[in-house]
Amino acid sequence: DRDAHVAPERLVQVAEEVVRDPCVAGLPGVDKAWVEAQLKQFPERYVYGTVPARIAAHVAAVHRLHQGEVLVESDFNKELGVCEYAVITHNELTPGIFSKIAGVMAGSGLQILDAQILTRADGIVVDTFQVTDPDYQGEPPADRRQTVGERIASVLKGWDHVDDVLRRGARLKLTRPLPKAQEATEVRIDNETSDGFTIIDVFADDRQGLLYVITNAIFQLGLSIHAARISTRLDQVADVFYVTDLYGKKLDDHEQLERLRRGIEKAIENFLEAKAA
């Protein structure tokens, strides 16, 4: 559920750091009070779990964001050897935003290691992805990251279709060798932990494009993803999705929950079987 409040002292501390950041300093109309107001739009976990420099980049993008626009911020973490992409847009721009971004990244040859989906109280989406780019040793060039960002924006604006991006990414099956034995796919539905969301836990063998398969299956089943944690370790994913129906309500029908579990599991198994063929 959306966390209620950030402690006032934490808000002040983060706002003071963010307002001094070069990304934010000098922006018209931006002062500590504006930054504090922006922080209150985010869930508590974001304010406590995101470093001020990244928050500064995100709120600077929010400041530039206009209706119907998609902004993509990218950065390279040299210590971890991963790229971070942050996609900032409005939730009502298109259905299935998270799934479409995952599809573009798969079609671009990127391997998603971790991701966080976040929709602010005012409907602004800030989705972040940590990825590796197997085409490059070390930091990918700026034009590569720009191309990925442009593809994401084009799909979200409806200028391109995610399936076409995936078809053009003919290298998907070459990213990593298949293991000798496939682990069992497991989809768990948790309807007790959260008062407002049905929680889906997915455990499966990792393949490039799997996140798109899972999120697209959830979307095709008529559900909306409000939050997610994507975790890839070795050759396994352990993904968690917080979902509701299209009216913003958690699922309460046992048969619907079972259809959801079976639908996601079947989509994953079909995908893995096709990759192994």
C-alpha positions as CSV (number, residue, x, y, z in Angstrom):
1,D,0.0,0.0,0.0
2,R,1.1,3.6,-0.5
3,D,3.1,4.5,2.6
4,A,1.4,7.2,4.6
5,H,3.9,9.9,5.5
6,V,7.6,10.6,5.5
7,A,9.0,11.9,8.8
8,P,9.2,15.7,8.6
9,E,12.9,15.7,9.5
10,R,13.6,13.3,6.7
11,L,11.7,15.5,4.2
12,V,13.7,18.5,5.3
13,Q,17.0,16.7,5.1
14,V,16.4,15.2,1.6
15,A,14.9,18.5,0.3
16,E,18.0,20.4,1.4
17,E,20.3,18.0,-0.4
18,V,18.1,17.9,-3.6
19,V,17.7,21.7,-3.9
20,R,21.6,22.1,-3.9
21,D,22.0,19.4,-6.6
22,P,23.2,20.8,-10.0
23,C,20.2,19.1,-11.7
24,V,17.8,21.3,-9.6
25,A,19.7,24.4,-8.6
26,G,18.6,27.4,-10.8
27,L,15.4,25.9,-12.1
28,P,12.7,28.6,-12.2
29,G,10.3,28.3,-9.4
30,V,12.2,25.6,-7.6
31,D,13.0,26.1,-4.0
32,K,13.1,23.9,-0.9
33,A,9.3,24.2,-0.4
34,W,8.7,23.0,-4.0
35,V,11.0,20.1,-3.5
36,E,9.3,19.1,-0.3
37,A,6.0,19.2,-2.1
38,Q,7.3,16.9,-4.8
39,L,8.7,14.5,-2.2
40,K,5.3,14.2,-0.6
41,Q,3.9,12.9,-3.9
42,F,6.2,9.9,-3.7
43,P,5.7,6.9,-1.4
44,E,7.8,6.7,1.7
45,R,9.9,3.8,0.4
46,Y,11.1,6.0,-2.5
47,V,12.2,8.9,-0.3
48,Y,14.0,6.6,2.2
49,G,15.5,4.2,-0.4
50,T,16.7,6.6,-3.2
51,V,19.9,8.6,-3.0
52,P,19.3,12.4,-3.2
53,A,21.3,12.7,-6.5
54,R,18.8,10.4,-8.2
55,I,15.8,12.1,-6.6
56,A,17.2,15.4,-7.9
57,A,17.4,14.0,-11.5
58,H,13.8,12.7,-11.2
59,V,12.3,15.8,-9.8
60,A,14.1,17.9,-12.4
61,A,12.5,15.8,-15.1
62,V,9.1,16.2,-13.4
63,H,9.6,19.9,-13.5
64,R,10.2,19.7,-17.3
65,L,7.4,17.2,-18.0
66,H,4.4,18.3,-20.1
67,Q,1.2,16.5,-20.7
68,G,1.7,13.7,-23.3
69,E,5.5,13.8,-23.0
70,V,7.9,11.0,-22.1
71,L,11.3,11.8,-20.5
72,V,14.0,9.2,-20.1
73,E,16.9,9.8,-17.8
74,S,19.9,7.5,-18.0
75,D,23.0,7.1,-15.9
76,F,25.9,4.6,-15.7
77,N,27.0,3.2,-12.3
78,K,30.7,2.4,-12.8
79,E,31.0,0.6,-9.5
80,L,28.3,-1.8,-10.4
81,G,28.8,-1.8,-14.1
82,V,25.1,-1.2,-14.8
83,C,23.0,1.4,-16.5
84,E,20.0,3.0,-14.8
85,Y,17.1,4.2,-16.9
86,A,14.4,6.3,-15.3
87,V,11.2,6.8,-17.3
88,I,9.0,9.8,-16.3
89,T,5.6,10.3,-17.8
90,H,1.9,10.5,-16.9
91,N,0.0,7.4,-16.0
92,E,-2.9,8.1,-18.4
93,L,-0.6,8.3,-21.4
94,T,-1.1,4.7,-22.4
95,P,-2.2,1.4,-20.7
96,G,0.5,-1.1,-19.7
97,I,3.4,1.4,-19.4
98,F,5.7,-0.8,-17.4
99,S,5.1,-3.8,-19.7
100,K,5.9,-1.7,-22.8
101,I,9.1,-0.4,-21.3
102,A,10.2,-3.9,-20.5
103,G,9.4,-5.0,-24.0
104,V,11.5,-2.2,-25.6
105,M,14.4,-3.0,-23.3
106,A,14.2,-6.7,-24.3
107,G,14.0,-5.8,-28.0
108,S,17.0,-3.5,-27.5
109,G,19.2,-6.4,-26.2
110,L,19.3,-5.1,-22.6
111,Q,19.2,-7.5,-19.6
112,I,17.1,-6.1,-16.8
113,L,18.6,-6.9,-13.4
114,D,16.3,-4.8,-11.2
115,A,13.4,-2.5,-11.6
116,Q,11.0,-0.4,-9.6
117,I,7.6,0.8,-10.8
118,L,6.2,3.9,-9.0
119,T,3.1,6.0,-9.7
120,R,3.0,9.2,-7.7
121,A,-0.1,10.4,-5.9
122,D,-0.6,13.0,-8.8
123,G,-0.4,10.3,-11.5
124,I,3.2,10.9,-12.6
125,V,5.0,7.7,-13.3
126,V,8.7,7.3,-12.3
127,D,9.8,3.8,-13.4
128,T,13.5,2.9,-12.9
129,F,15.4,0.0,-14.4
130,Q,18.9,-1.3,-13.7
131,V,20.2,-3.1,-16.8
132,T,23.3,-4.5,-18.4
133,D,24.1,-3.9,-22.0
134,P,25.9,-7.0,-23.4
135,D,26.9,-5.2,-26.6
136,Y,29.4,-3.0,-24.7
137,Q,32.3,-3.5,-22.4
138,G,32.0,-0.9,-19.7
139,E,29.9,2.2,-20.1
140,P,27.7,2.3,-23.2
141,P,28.1,5.4,-25.3
142,A,25.7,8.3,-24.8
143,D,24.1,7.8,-28.2
144,R,23.3,4.2,-27.4
145,R,21.4,5.3,-24.2
146,Q,19.7,8.0,-26.2
147,T,18.5,5.5,-28.8
148,V,17.0,3.3,-26.1
149,G,15.3,6.3,-24.6
150,E,13.9,7.4,-27.9
151,R,12.5,3.8,-28.5
152,I,10.8,3.9,-25.2
153,A,9.2,7.3,-25.8
154,S,8.1,6.2,-29.3
155,V,6.3,3.1,-28.0
156,L,4.7,4.9,-25.1
157,K,3.4,7.7,-27.4
158,G,2.0,5.1,-29.8
159,W,4.4,6.0,-32.7
160,D,5.8,2.4,-32.6
161,H,4.6,-0.9,-31.4
162,V,6.4,-2.9,-28.7
163,D,5.9,-6.2,-30.8
164,D,7.7,-4.6,-33.7
165,V,10.6,-3.6,-31.5
166,L,10.8,-7.1,-30.2
167,R,10.7,-8.5,-33.7
168,R,13.6,-6.2,-34.8
169,G,15.6,-7.4,-31.8
170,A,16.4,-10.7,-33.4
171,R,19.4,-11.3,-31.1
172,L,17.3,-12.2,-28.0
173,K,18.1,-15.9,-27.9
174,L,21.8,-15.2,-28.2
175,T,22.1,-13.3,-24.9
176,R,23.0,-16.2,-22.6
177,P,23.2,-20.0,-22.9
178,L,20.3,-22.1,-21.7
179,P,20.9,-24.1,-18.6
180,K,20.9,-27.9,-18.8
181,A,17.9,-28.3,-16.6
182,Q,15.0,-25.9,-16.3
183,E,13.8,-25.0,-12.8
184,A,10.1,-25.2,-12.1
185,T,8.1,-22.0,-12.6
186,E,6.1,-20.9,-9.6
187,V,3.5,-18.2,-9.3
188,R,2.1,-17.4,-5.9
189,I,-0.9,-15.2,-5.2
190,D,-0.9,-13.3,-1.8
191,N,-4.3,-11.7,-1.0
192,E,-3.7,-11.3,2.7
193,T,-0.7,-9.1,3.2
194,S,-2.0,-5.9,1.7
195,D,-5.4,-4.3,2.3
196,G,-5.4,-2.6,-1.1
197,F,-3.5,-4.8,-3.5
198,T,-3.3,-8.4,-4.7
199,I,0.4,-9.4,-4.6
200,I,1.8,-11.7,-7.2
201,D,5.2,-13.5,-6.6
202,V,6.9,-15.0,-9.6
203,F,9.9,-17.4,-9.5
204,A,11.2,-18.6,-12.9
205,D,14.3,-19.2,-15.0
206,D,15.6,-15.8,-16.3
207,R,15.5,-15.2,-20.0
208,Q,15.8,-11.9,-21.9
209,G,12.3,-10.7,-22.5
210,L,10.7,-12.6,-19.5
211,L,9.7,-9.5,-17.7
212,Y,7.8,-8.3,-20.7
213,V,6.0,-11.7,-20.9
214,I,5.0,-11.5,-17.2
215,T,3.8,-7.9,-17.2
216,N,2.1,-8.3,-20.6
217,A,0.2,-11.4,-19.2
218,I,-0.9,-9.3,-16.2
219,F,-2.0,-6.5,-18.5
220,Q,-3.9,-8.9,-20.8
221,L,-5.7,-10.3,-17.8
222,G,-7.2,-6.9,-17.2
223,L,-5.1,-5.9,-14.2
224,S,-3.1,-2.8,-13.4
225,I,0.4,-2.9,-11.8
226,H,0.8,-0.3,-9.1
227,A,4.2,-1.3,-7.7
228,A,6.8,-4.0,-8.4
229,R,10.2,-5.2,-7.3
230,I,12.1,-7.1,-10.0
231,S,15.1,-9.1,-8.8
232,T,17.4,-11.2,-10.9
233,R,20.1,-13.3,-9.3
234,L,22.2,-15.8,-11.3
235,D,19.7,-17.4,-13.7
236,Q,16.6,-17.0,-11.6
237,V,14.1,-14.2,-11.2
238,A,12.1,-13.5,-8.0
239,D,9.6,-10.8,-9.0
240,V,6.8,-9.2,-7.0
241,F,3.9,-7.3,-8.4
242,Y,1.2,-5.3,-6.6
243,V,-1.9,-5.3,-8.7
244,T,-5.6,-4.3,-8.8
245,D,-8.4,-4.6,-11.2
246,L,-9.0,-1.6,-13.6
247,Y,-11.2,0.0,-10.9
248,G,-8.4,0.1,-8.4
249,K,-9.7,-2.7,-6.3
250,K,-7.9,-5.8,-5.1
251,L,-9.1,-9.2,-6.5
252,D,-11.5,-11.0,-4.1
253,D,-12.9,-13.9,-6.3
254,H,-11.2,-17.2,-5.7
255,E,-11.8,-18.3,-9.3
256,Q,-10.4,-15.1,-10.7
257,L,-7.3,-15.4,-8.5
258,E,-6.7,-19.0,-9.8
259,R,-7.2,-17.8,-13.4
260,L,-4.6,-15.1,-12.8
261,R,-2.1,-17.6,-11.3
262,R,-2.6,-20.1,-14.2
263,G,-2.6,-17.4,-16.9
264,I,0.8,-16.0,-15.8
265,E,2.3,-19.5,-15.3
266,K,1.2,-20.6,-18.7
267,A,2.5,-17.5,-20.4
268,I,5.9,-18.1,-18.8
269,E,6.0,-21.8,-19.6
270,N,5.1,-21.1,-23.3
271,F,7.8,-18.5,-23.5
272,L,10.5,-20.7,-21.9
273,E,9.6,-23.6,-24.1
274,A,9.8,-21.4,-27.2
275,K,13.2,-20.2,-26.1
276,A,14.4,-23.7,-25.6
277,A,13.2,-24.9,-29.0
